[in-house]
Amino acid sequence: MSRHKEVRSLVSLAEQAGFEMVRYTGTGHYKMQHSNGQTLVIPSTPGGPRWKQNVLAEIRRAKRRKP
């Protein structure tokens, strides 16, 4: 799977978990806000080897956090 498809699937997964797209930053990141106030930033051009695991961990933490 290409990274672009992985980014799109993580954005979709975050939306299913209760995140809402706030904006696309000028630096190439998707900024998302959860209903409990937590912010999630997903890079549109990830470079590091653990970017996907880090985003998934943030989504899991937001699900556990109470509003």
Phi and psi restraints in degrees (range 20) as a CNS / XPLOR table:
assign (resid 1 and name C) (resid 2 and name N)
       (resid 2 and name CA) (resid 2 and name C) 1.0 -74.0 20.0 2
assign (resid 2 and name N) (resid 2 and name CA)
       (resid 2 and name C) (resid 3 and name N) 1.0 158.6 20.0 2
assign (resid 2 and name C) (resid 3 and name N)
       (resid 3 and name CA) (resid 3 and name C) 1.0 -63.4 20.0 2
assign (resid 3 and name N) (resid 3 and name CA)
       (resid 3 and name C) (resid 4 and name N) 1.0 -34.9 20.0 2
assign (resid 3 and name C) (resid 4 and name N)
       (resid 4 and name CA) (resid 4 and name C) 1.0 -61.8 20.0 2
assign (resid 4 and name N) (resid 4 and name CA)
       (resid 4 and name C) (resid 5 and name N) 1.0 -42.0 20.0 2
assign (resid 4 and name C) (resid 5 and name N)
       (resid 5 and name CA) (resid 5 and name C) 1.0 -67.5 20.0 2
assign (resid 5 and name N) (resid 5 and name CA)
       (resid 5 and name C) (resid 6 and name N) 1.0 -37.1 20.0 2
assign (resid 5 and name C) (resid 6 and name N)
       (resid 6 and name CA) (resid 6 and name C) 1.0 -65.0 20.0 2
assign (resid 6 and name N) (resid 6 and name CA)
       (resid 6 and name C) (resid 7 and name N) 1.0 -40.6 20.0 2
assign (resid 6 and name C) (resid 7 and name N)
       (resid 7 and name CA) (resid 7 and name C) 1.0 -63.0 20.0 2
assign (resid 7 and name N) (resid 7 and name CA)
       (resid 7 and name C) (resid 8 and name N) 1.0 -46.3 20.0 2
assign (resid 7 and name C) (resid 8 and name N)
       (resid 8 and name CA) (resid 8 and name C) 1.0 -61.0 20.0 2
assign (resid 8 and name N) (resid 8 and name CA)
       (resid 8 and name C) (resid 9 and name N) 1.0 -39.9 20.0 2
assign (resid 8 and name C) (resid 9 and name N)
       (resid 9 and name CA) (resid 9 and name C) 1.0 -69.0 20.0 2
assign (resid 9 and name N) (resid 9 and name CA)
       (resid 9 and name C) (resid 10 and name N) 1.0 -34.7 20.0 2
assign (resid 9 and name C) (resid 10 and name N)
       (resid 10 and name CA) (resid 10 and name C) 1.0 -70.2 20.0 2
assign (resid 10 and name N) (resid 10 and name CA)
       (resid 10 and name C) (resid 11 and name N) 1.0 -36.2 20.0 2
assign (resid 10 and name C) (resid 11 and name N)
       (resid 11 and name CA) (resid 11 and name C) 1.0 -63.4 20.0 2
assign (resid 11 and name N) (resid 11 and name CA)
       (resid 11 and name C) (resid 12 and name N) 1.0 -43.4 20.0 2
assign (resid 11 and name C) (resid 12 and name N)
       (resid 12 and name CA) (resid 12 and name C) 1.0 -63.6 20.0 2
assign (resid 12 and name N) (resid 12 and name CA)
       (resid 12 and name C) (resid 13 and name N) 1.0 -42.7 20.0 2
assign (resid 12 and name C) (resid 13 and name N)
       (resid 13 and name CA) (resid 13 and name C) 1.0 -62.8 20.0 2
assign (resid 13 and name N) (resid 13 and name CA)
       (resid 13 and name C) (resid 14 and name N) 1.0 -40.7 20.0 2
assign (resid 13 and name C) (resid 14 and name N)
       (resid 14 and name CA) (resid 14 and name C) 1.0 -64.3 20.0 2
assign (resid 14 and name N) (resid 14 and name CA)
       (resid 14 and name C) (resid 15 and name N) 1.0 -39.8 20.0 2
assign (resid 14 and name C) (resid 15 and name N)
       (resid 15 and name CA) (resid 15 and name C) 1.0 -64.2 20.0 2
assign (resid 15 and name N) (resid 15 and name CA)
       (resid 15 and name C) (resid 16 and name N) 1.0 -38.6 20.0 2
assign (resid 15 and name C) (resid 16 and name N)
       (resid 16 and name CA) (resid 16 and name C) 1.0 -66.7 20.0 2
assign (resid 16 and name N) (resid 16 and name CA)
       (resid 16 and name C) (resid 17 and name N) 1.0 -27.8 20.0 2
assign (resid 16 and name C) (resid 17 and name N)
       (resid 17 and name CA) (resid 17 and name C) 1.0 -84.8 20.0 2
assign (resid 17 and name N) (resid 17 and name CA)
       (resid 17 and name C) (resid 18 and name N) 1.0 0.6 20.0 2
assign (resid 17 and name C) (resid 18 and name N)
       (resid 18 and name CA) (resid 18 and name C) 1.0 108.4 20.0 2
assign (resid 18 and name N) (resid 18 and name CA)
       (resid 18 and name C) (resid 19 and name N) 1.0 3.4 20.0 2
assign (resid 18 and name C) (resid 19 and name N)
       (resid 19 and name CA) (resid 19 and name C) 1.0 -83.1 20.0 2
assign (resid 19 and name N) (resid 19 and name CA)
       (resid 19 and name C) (resid 20 and name N) 1.0 152.2 20.0 2
assign (resid 19 and name C) (resid 20 and name N)
       (resid 20 and name CA) (resid 20 and name C) 1.0 -127.8 20.0 2
assign (resid 20 and name N) (resid 20 and name CA)
       (resid 20 and name C) (resid 21 and name N) 1.0 137.7 20.0 2
assign (resid 20 and name C) (resid 21 and name N)
       (resid 21 and name CA) (resid 21 and name C) 1.0 -68.2 20.0 2
assign (resid 21 and name N) (resid 21 and name CA)
       (resid 21 and name C) (resid 22 and name N) 1.0 122.4 20.0 2
assign (resid 21 and name C) (resid 22 and name N)
       (resid 22 and name CA) (resid 22 and name C) 1.0 -91.1 20.0 2
assign (resid 22 and name N) (resid 22 and name CA)
       (resid 22 and name C) (resid 23 and name N) 1.0 -50.3 20.0 2
assign (resid 22 and name C) (resid 23 and name N)
       (resid 23 and name CA) (resid 23 and name C) 1.0 -170.5 20.0 2
assign (resid 23 and name N) (resid 23 and name CA)
       (resid 23 and name C) (resid 24 and name N) 1.0 165.0 20.0 2
assign (resid 23 and name C) (resid 24 and name N)
       (resid 24 and name CA) (resid 24 and name C) 1.0 -103.0 20.0 2
assign (resid 24 and name N) (resid 24 and name CA)
       (resid 24 and name C) (resid 25 and name N) 1.0 116.3 20.0 2
assign (resid 24 and name C) (resid 25 and name N)
       (resid 25 and name CA) (resid 25 and name C) 1.0 -73.2 20.0 2
assign (resid 25 and name N) (resid 25 and name CA)
       (resid 25 and name C) (resid 26 and name N) 1.0 162.6 20.0 2
assign (resid 25 and name C) (resid 26 and name N)
       (resid 26 and name CA) (resid 26 and name C) 1.0 -71.9 20.0 2
assign (resid 26 and name N) (resid 26 and name CA)
       (resid 26 and name C) (resid 27 and name N) 1.0 -13.3 20.0 2
assign (resid 26 and name C) (resid 27 and name N)
       (resid 27 and name CA) (resid 27 and name C) 1.0 -94.8 20.0 2
assign (resid 27 and name N) (resid 27 and name CA)
       (resid 27 and name C) (resid 28 and name N) 1.0 6.3 20.0 2
assign (resid 27 and name C) (resid 28 and name N)
       (resid 28 and name CA) (resid 28 and name C) 1.0 89.7 20.0 2
assign (resid 28 and name N) (resid 28 and name CA)
       (resid 28 and name C) (resid 29 and name N) 1.0 36.8 20.0 2
assign (resid 28 and name C) (resid 29 and name N)
       (resid 29 and name CA) (resid 29 and name C) 1.0 -129.6 20.0 2
assign (resid 29 and name N) (resid 29 and name CA)
       (resid 29 and name C) (resid 30 and name N) 1.0 147.8 20.0 2
assign (resid 29 and name C) (resid 30 and name N)
       (resid 30 and name CA) (resid 30 and name C) 1.0 -95.3 20.0 2
assign (resid 30 and name N) (resid 30 and name CA)
       (resid 30 and name C) (resid 31 and name N) 1.0 122.0 20.0 2
assign (resid 30 and name C) (resid 31 and name N)
       (resid 31 and name CA) (resid 31 and name C) 1.0 -101.9 20.0 2
assign (resid 31 and name N) (resid 31 and name CA)
       (resid 31 and name C) (resid 32 and name N) 1.0 124.6 20.0 2
assign (resid 31 and name C) (resid 32 and name N)
       (resid 32 and name CA) (resid 32 and name C) 1.0 -126.3 20.0 2
assign (resid 32 and name N) (resid 32 and name CA)
       (resid 32 and name C) (resid 33 and name N) 1.0 148.6 20.0 2
assign (resid 32 and name C) (resid 33 and name N)
       (resid 33 and name CA) (resid 33 and name C) 1.0 -124.1 20.0 2
assign (resid 33 and name N) (resid 33 and name CA)
       (resid 33 and name C) (resid 34 and name N) 1.0 134.1 20.0 2
assign (resid 33 and name C) (resid 34 and name N)
       (resid 34 and name CA) (resid 34 and name C) 1.0 -91.4 20.0 2
assign (resid 34 and name N) (resid 34 and name CA)
       (resid 34 and name C) (resid 35 and name N) 1.0 158.1 20.0 2
assign (resid 34 and name C) (resid 35 and name N)
       (resid 35 and name CA) (resid 35 and name C) 1.0 -64.3 20.0 2
assign (resid 35 and name N) (resid 35 and name CA)
       (resid 35 and name C) (resid 36 and name N) 1.0 -21.1 20.0 2
assign (resid 35 and name C) (resid 36 and name N)
       (resid 36 and name CA) (resid 36 and name C) 1.0 -86.9 20.0 2
assign (resid 36 and name N) (resid 36 and name CA)
       (resid 36 and name C) (resid 37 and name N) 1.0 3.0 20.0 2
assign (resid 36 and name C) (resid 37 and name N)
       (resid 37 and name CA) (resid 37 and name C) 1.0 99.8 20.0 2
assign (resid 37 and name N) (resid 37 and name CA)
       (resid 37 and name C) (resid 38 and name N) 1.0 -10.6 20.0 2
assign (resid 37 and name C) (resid 38 and name N)
       (resid 38 and name CA) (resid 38 and name C) 1.0 -72.5 20.0 2
assign (resid 38 and name N) (resid 38 and name CA)
       (resid 38 and name C) (resid 39 and name N) 1.0 141.2 20.0 2
assign (resid 38 and name C) (resid 39 and name N)
       (resid 39 and name CA) (resid 39 and name C) 1.0 -106.0 20.0 2
assign (resid 39 and name N) (resid 39 and name CA)
       (resid 39 and name C) (resid 40 and name N) 1.0 141.2 20.0 2
assign (resid 39 and name C) (resid 40 and name N)
       (resid 40 and name CA) (resid 40 and name C) 1.0 -127.9 20.0 2
assign (resid 40 and name N) (resid 40 and name CA)
       (resid 40 and name C) (resid 41 and name N) 1.0 131.3 20.0 2
assign (resid 40 and name C) (resid 41 and name N)
       (resid 41 and name CA) (resid 41 and name C) 1.0 -117.4 20.0 2
assign (resid 41 and name N) (resid 41 and name CA)
       (resid 41 and name C) (resid 42 and name N) 1.0 122.6 20.0 2
assign (resid 41 and name C) (resid 42 and name N)
       (resid 42 and name CA) (resid 42 and name C) 1.0 -113.3 20.0 2
assign (resid 42 and name N) (resid 42 and name CA)
       (resid 42 and name C) (resid 43 and name N) 1.0 124.6 20.0 2
assign (resid 42 and name C) (resid 43 and name N)
       (resid 43 and name CA) (resid 43 and name C) 1.0 -72.6 20.0 2
assign (resid 43 and name N) (resid 43 and name CA)
       (resid 43 and name C) (resid 44 and name N) 1.0 138.0 20.0 2
assign (resid 43 and name C) (resid 44 and name N)
       (resid 44 and name CA) (resid 44 and name C) 1.0 -82.1 20.0 2
assign (resid 44 and name N) (resid 44 and name CA)
       (resid 44 and name C) (resid 45 and name N) 1.0 -19.9 20.0 2
assign (resid 44 and name C) (resid 45 and name N)
       (resid 45 and name CA) (resid 45 and name C) 1.0 -130.7 20.0 2
assign (resid 45 and name N) (resid 45 and name CA)
       (resid 45 and name C) (resid 46 and name N) 1.0 77.2 20.0 2
assign (resid 45 and name C) (resid 46 and name N)
       (resid 46 and name CA) (resid 46 and name C) 1.0 -66.0 20.0 2
assign (resid 46 and name N) (resid 46 and name CA)
       (resid 46 and name C) (resid 47 and name N) 1.0 143.8 20.0 2
assign (resid 46 and name C) (resid 47 and name N)
       (resid 47 and name CA) (resid 47 and name C) 1.0 -117.7 20.0 2
assign (resid 47 and name N) (resid 47 and name CA)
       (resid 47 and name C) (resid 48 and name N) 1.0 -32.7 20.0 2
assign (resid 47 and name C) (resid 48 and name N)
       (resid 48 and name CA) (resid 48 and name C) 1.0 -80.5 20.0 2
assign (resid 48 and name N) (resid 48 and name CA)
       (resid 48 and name C) (resid 49 and name N) 1.0 161.5 20.0 2
assign (resid 48 and name C) (resid 49 and name N)
       (resid 49 and name CA) (resid 49 and name C) 1.0 -74.8 20.0 2
assign (resid 49 and name N) (resid 49 and name CA)
       (resid 49 and name C) (resid 50 and name N) 1.0 -19.5 20.0 2
assign (resid 49 and name C) (resid 50 and name N)
       (resid 50 and name CA) (resid 50 and name C) 1.0 -107.7 20.0 2
assign (resid 50 and name N) (resid 50 and name CA)
       (resid 50 and name C) (resid 51 and name N) 1.0 14.8 20.0 2
assign (resid 50 and name C) (resid 51 and name N)
       (resid 51 and name CA) (resid 51 and name C) 1.0 -59.8 20.0 2
assign (resid 51 and name N) (resid 51 and name CA)
       (resid 51 and name C) (resid 52 and name N) 1.0 -40.9 20.0 2
assign (resid 51 and name C) (resid 52 and name N)
       (resid 52 and name CA) (resid 52 and name C) 1.0 -68.3 20.0 2
assign (resid 52 and name N) (resid 52 and name CA)
       (resid 52 and name C) (resid 53 and name N) 1.0 -44.0 20.0 2
assign (resid 52 and name C) (resid 53 and name N)
       (resid 53 and name CA) (resid 53 and name C) 1.0 -62.5 20.0 2
assign (resid 53 and name N) (resid 53 and name CA)
       (resid 53 and name C) (resid 54 and name N) 1.0 -38.3 20.0 2
assign (resid 53 and name C) (resid 54 and name N)
       (resid 54 and name CA) (resid 54 and name C) 1.0 -66.2 20.0 2
assign (resid 54 and name N) (resid 54 and name CA)
       (resid 54 and name C) (resid 55 and name N) 1.0 -42.0 20.0 2
assign (resid 54 and name C) (resid 55 and name N)
       (resid 55 and name CA) (resid 55 and name C) 1.0 -66.5 20.0 2
assign (resid 55 and name N) (resid 55 and name CA)
       (resid 55 and name C) (resid 56 and name N) 1.0 -43.0 20.0 2
assign (resid 55 and name C) (resid 56 and name N)
       (resid 56 and name CA) (resid 56 and name C) 1.0 -62.2 20.0 2
assign (resid 56 and name N) (resid 56 and name CA)
       (resid 56 and name C) (resid 57 and name N) 1.0 -38.4 20.0 2
assign (resid 56 and name C) (resid 57 and name N)
       (resid 57 and name CA) (resid 57 and name C) 1.0 -64.9 20.0 2
assign (resid 57 and name N) (resid 57 and name CA)
       (resid 57 and name C) (resid 58 and name N) 1.0 -40.2 20.0 2
assign (resid 57 and name C) (resid 58 and name N)
       (resid 58 and name CA) (resid 58 and name C) 1.0 -63.7 20.0 2
assign (resid 58 and name N) (resid 58 and name CA)
       (resid 58 and name C) (resid 59 and name N) 1.0 -38.9 20.0 2
assign (resid 58 and name C) (resid 59 and name N)
       (resid 59 and name CA) (resid 59 and name C) 1.0 -64.8 20.0 2
assign (resid 59 and name N) (resid 59 and name CA)
       (resid 59 and name C) (resid 60 and name N) 1.0 -43.7 20.0 2
assign (resid 59 and name C) (resid 60 and name N)
       (resid 60 and name CA) (resid 60 and name C) 1.0 -62.5 20.0 2
assign (resid 60 and name N) (resid 60 and name CA)
       (resid 60 and name C) (resid 61 and name N) 1.0 -41.5 20.0 2
assign (resid 60 and name C) (resid 61 and name N)
       (resid 61 and name CA) (resid 61 and name C) 1.0 -63.9 20.0 2
assign (resid 61 and name N) (resid 61 and name CA)
       (resid 61 and name C) (resid 62 and name N) 1.0 -38.6 20.0 2
assign (resid 61 and name C) (resid 62 and name N)
       (resid 62 and name CA) (resid 62 and name C) 1.0 -65.9 20.0 2
assign (resid 62 and name N) (resid 62 and name CA)
       (resid 62 and name C) (resid 63 and name N) 1.0 -36.5 20.0 2
assign (resid 62 and name C) (resid 63 and name N)
       (resid 63 and name CA) (resid 63 and name C) 1.0 -63.8 20.0 2
assign (resid 63 and name N) (resid 63 and name CA)
       (resid 63 and name C) (resid 64 and name N) 1.0 -36.0 20.0 2
assign (resid 63 and name C) (resid 64 and name N)
       (resid 64 and name CA) (resid 64 and name C) 1.0 -78.2 20.0 2
assign (resid 64 and name N) (resid 64 and name CA)
       (resid 64 and name C) (resid 65 and name N) 1.0 -25.1 20.0 2
assign (resid 64 and name C) (resid 65 and name N)
       (resid 65 and name CA) (resid 65 and name C) 1.0 -74.5 20.0 2
assign (resid 65 and name N) (resid 65 and name CA)
       (resid 65 and name C) (resid 66 and name N) 1.0 134.4 20.0 2
assign (resid 65 and name C) (resid 66 and name N)
       (resid 66 and name CA) (resid 66 and name C) 1.0 -83.9 20.0 2
assign (resid 66 and name N) (resid 66 and name CA)
       (resid 66 and name C) (resid 67 and name N) 1.0 146.1 20.0 2
